């Protein structure tokens, strides 16, 4: 480290001690404060299809939902969407509201996750696709082509598929409800076995709803 400058280390200020010329301007004893990283809390949650990772911010908004056996991918998505070193993840033993609602989902109350708050990084296009995913009702599926049409980007099927694959908040932002044009399951970041389980779980819930409504009316 030279005597004229100090580089940023772990978010600490950068202190330039000696006057110097920079792009035609004189800087003298200038203090530049680097932005603090975003702080996310990580929970590891047992579910019928493996250990789920739930990442929330200080406002208890979901930032990621993934699987323990795909944890490196979760961190890679965070780096792509927020930037390297922009996120600090700390494990917590506390149970968030989001986790409680996700557990209710697995227990059969599938619509418990419908109103969970989500905050996302990514590009404008990616966020547009992810918002459209939340409009797919539990028990329904759509093709990538239909999803592209819903956001008025009918010719961008491939880009929609890539955005779908980059979704960091599984289940709540239900990328598993998107299938191939031939009704094949196609890919899923958590594995096809999990995608199949989630769709069958939601299908059973959807099929039982008319019976439950009739029973209440009686």
Beta strands, then each sheet from edge to edge (+ up, - down):
strand 1: 14-16
strand 2: 20-22
strand 3: 25-27
strand 4: 30-32
strand 5: 38-47
strand 6: 50-56
strand 7: 62-67
strand 8: 87-91
strand 9: 142-143
strand 10: 178-179
sheet 1: 1+ 4-
sheet 2: 2+ 3-
sheet 3: 7+ 6- 5+ 8+
sheet 4: 9+ 10+
end
